[in-house]
Amino acid sequence: MFLFGMVILIFFALIGLCSVCRGIIRGFHKPESDREIILIEPIKKEQEDAEYLLRRAAQKVLWMGRFAPDRVIALDCDMDDSTRKLCSLVCGDYPFMELCTKAELSERINKIDI
């Protein structure tokens, strides 16, 4: 029983060490630039898997390291109220994620100076 406990402890210690290393590497290798990379996740009307889609996008951003997008936009494609509330809650869990309507996104795109 002691050996099994030690194996489990070592396993979780390695996971923690990998997580710390990933954070350090991500911090050092993110290039500074005046450009912003944005991932857009369109969410439709009564989309049942909206939370899954947004959390999956967030996890991809967290694991992509230096190639990760700077922002994730949950694009409101005529969502119903319950889906909009759910997306708003999920976006509040991640500092790089926001909920945006088509009109707001269009306005942001038009402001870009190329």
Secondary structure as GFF3:
##gff-version 3
##sequence-region A 1 114
A	DSSP	alpha_helix	2	29	.	.	.	ID=ss1
A	DSSP	beta_strand	38	43	.	.	.	ID=ss2
A	DSSP	alpha_helix	50	63	.	.	.	ID=ss3
A	DSSP	three_ten_helix	65	67	.	.	.	ID=ss4
A	DSSP	beta_strand	71	76	.	.	.	ID=ss5
A	DSSP	alpha_helix	81	93	.	.	.	ID=ss6
A	DSSP	beta_strand	97	101	.	.	.	ID=ss7
A	DSSP	alpha_helix	102	110	.	.	.	ID=ss8
###
